[in-house]
Amino acid sequence: MKSFMGKMGRSMLVLLVVTSVACRQQKGQEGRQQGPPPMPNDAEIVEMVGELSKSISLDESQETRVLELYQEHFKEMESKMESGRPDRDEMEALKSKFENAVNAVLTEEQQGLFKDYQKNIRRKERR
């Protein structure tokens, strides 16, 4: 009987440990987003470009053009997402096209600042 109770106690302990580890792993994954981030709405795009403008000192005409580029880019991205899961290479090509279009509006100095700005944004998104 003692042997049975000892085995039962160990079995319960193992079950408790396994269950608590599994729960911790599941909670850790709940905070992580699966798939691409949601597309920003118009107000969020305006806010994004406003922050970018302050960070890299866009003039008024640059800010207007960059805002148009951001809006076009996210509409195109949204269209690709609605038609099913887009190809990774296709999405990378869209990103490159967008970045090249933005860089065409910027001065050489602003292009370097834009690159740094994007790195910082990506770093924040990974957290």
N, C-alpha and C positions, 0 to 999 in steps of 0.2 A: 504494500500500500504506500509506504514511504517513497519507494522507488517510482511508483506511478505518479505521485504528487510532485516529486522532484522533476520528473520529465515534463509533467503538465506545466509546472511553473516556468521551466526553461522555454517550453514551446510558447507560452503566453508572452514571455519577455522578448523572444525573437519576433513574434508577430507584432508586438508593440513597436519595436525598433524599426522593422520593415515598413510598417504603416506610417510612422512619423517621418521617415526619410522620404517616402513616396509623396506624402502631403507637402513637405517642404519643396520638393522638386516641382510639383504642380504649381504651388504658389509662386515660385520663382519664374515660371513660364507665363503666368497670367499677365504680368506687366509687360511682356514683350509682344510687340505687334507682329502679326503674321501677314506677309504680303507687303505690297507697296503702301506708303502712307496715303491718307485720303487727300483728294485734290482740294486745294484752298478755294474758298469762295472769293468773290470780287473784293469784298472789304479786306480780307486777309491778304490778297495780292497787293492792294493799295498800301497796306501796312508794311508788307515785305519790301516793296520798292521804296517806301519812305525811309525805312531803316537803312537800306542799301544806299540811298541817296545821301543820307547823313554820313555814313561810313566812308564813302569814297568821293564826297563833294561833287555831286552831279549838279549841273546848272539846270534851269527850268526846262529848256528844250530837251536836254538829255533825259531828264526824269520822265518827261512825257513819252518820249520814244521808248525808253526802257520799260515803262509801264505797259505800253502797247505790246512789246515783245513778250513780256511775262504773261499777259492775258492770252495772247495767241498761243504761246507755248503750252499753257495749262489746258486750253480748249483742245488743242491737238492731242495732248496726253490723255485727256478725259475721253476723247473720241476713240483712241486706241484701246483704252481700258474697257470701254463699253462693248466693243466688238469681240471681246474675249481676252484671254491672257496674251498680251503682246510678247513678241520675240525679244529677248534680251539685247540682241544686236540692233534691232530696230529702235529700241528705247535709247540705247547708247548713241545711235546716230541722231535721234531727235535732240538729245542733250547737247551733243557737239554742235549741231546746227544752231541751237538756241544760244549757246555760249559764244559762238563765233559772231552771231548777229548782235549780241550785247557788246562784245568787244569792239565791233565796228563803230559803235556809237561813242566809245570811250577814248580818252587820251591814253598815251602810252603809260603814264604814271597811274591813271585810274585802272588800267587793265591789270597791273600788278596788285593794286589794292583789291580789285574784284576777285582775283584768284585767291588772295589771302582770306577775303570775306567768305568765299565759298568753302574753303577748308575749315574755317571756324564753325560755320553752320553745320557742316557734315559731322564735325566732332561733337557738337551739341546734340545732334540727332541720335548719335550712337549711344549716348548716355541713358 
